[in-house]
Structure formats: structure tokens, C-alpha cells
Amino acid sequence: METLKILEGKPSLNWEYDEEADVLYISAGEPRPALGKDIGDGVIIRYDSAAKEVVGITIIGIMARIAKNEITKENK
């Protein structure tokens, strides 16, 4: 995969959470069409191939991850 720019400048971050699917969508600026690259562990980087820049991140199972970390923290 080619080198991509990552959030140049200070774009506003927009997010949307799908409770039913337990998926968090984060976009740099307004959401826009993009390609996705699964980087593992339920994390998908969304990028604009024409501009060669990352435009968002999708995290699958976000609440399950948070709950798991809270339980682990309590047991320490």
C-alpha cells in the first residue's frame, strides 16, 4: 500500500456510533466516500485514494472493547 497523508492541518472530527452493530465511525471533516483497509483487530482505516489521505477510522466492537478493559482494570 502506498504512503498516505494522515489528518493534515486540524480538521474537525465527526463521529457516529451504531449501537445495534457496536461500530464507531470517526471521520476527519465531513464523512465522504473512501476505500477501506482492514488493519486487523476490527479496525478499518478509510482513505481517499485520489488525495492519498486518511479520512476516517472505523472500529468494530468498540463497547465490547471498553467493557473488557474496565473488567480487566477492576481485577488488577
C-alpha positions in Angstrom: 0.0 0.0 0.0 1.3 3.5 -0.9 2.1 6.1 1.7 -0.9 8.1 2.9 -1.1 11.6 4.5 -2.7 11.5 7.9 -5.0 14.3 9.0 -3.1 17.2 7.8 -4.0 20.5 9.5 -6.6 20.4 12.2 -9.8 19.0 10.7 -12.8 18.7 12.9 -13.6 15.1 13.8 -17.1 13.8 13.3 -18.3 10.5 14.8 -21.3 8.3 14.7 -21.9 5.2 16.8 -24.1 2.4 15.6 -25.3 0.8 18.9 -27.0 -2.2 17.2 -23.8 -3.2 15.4 -21.4 -1.8 18.1 -19.4 0.1 15.5 -17.8 3.5 15.9 -17.2 5.6 12.8 -14.8 8.5 13.0 -14.3 10.9 10.1 -11.8 13.8 9.6 -14.2 16.5 8.5 -17.5 15.6 6.9 -17.8 11.9 6.0 -17.0 11.2 2.4 -16.7 8.3 0.0 -13.5 6.3 0.7 -11.8 3.0 0.4 -11.3 0.8 3.5 -8.2 -1.1 4.6 -8.7 -3.6 7.4 -5.6 -3.3 9.6 -6.7 -6.1 12.0 -8.4 -6.4 15.3 -11.6 -4.9 13.9 -10.0 -1.6 12.9 -10.5 -0.2 9.4 -8.7 2.8 8.0 -10.7 4.7 5.5 -8.7 6.6 2.8 -9.2 8.8 -0.2 -7.1 7.1 -2.9 -7.1 10.2 -5.2 -5.9 12.6 -2.5 -3.8 9.9 -0.8 -5.0 10.8 2.7 -6.7 9.1 5.6 -10.2 10.4 6.0 -11.5 8.2 8.8 -11.3 5.1 11.0 -14.0 2.5 11.8 -13.7 0.5 15.0 -15.8 -2.7 15.2 -16.9 -3.8 18.7 -15.9 -0.6 20.5 -18.2 -1.0 23.5 -17.2 -4.7 23.9 -13.5 -3.5 24.0 -14.3 -0.8 26.6 -16.2 -3.2 28.8 -13.3 -5.8 28.5 -10.8 -3.1 29.6 -12.9 -2.0 32.5 -13.3 -5.5 33.8 -9.5 -6.1 33.4 -8.8 -2.9 35.2 -11.0 -3.8 38.2 -9.2 -7.1 38.6 -5.8 -5.6 39.0 
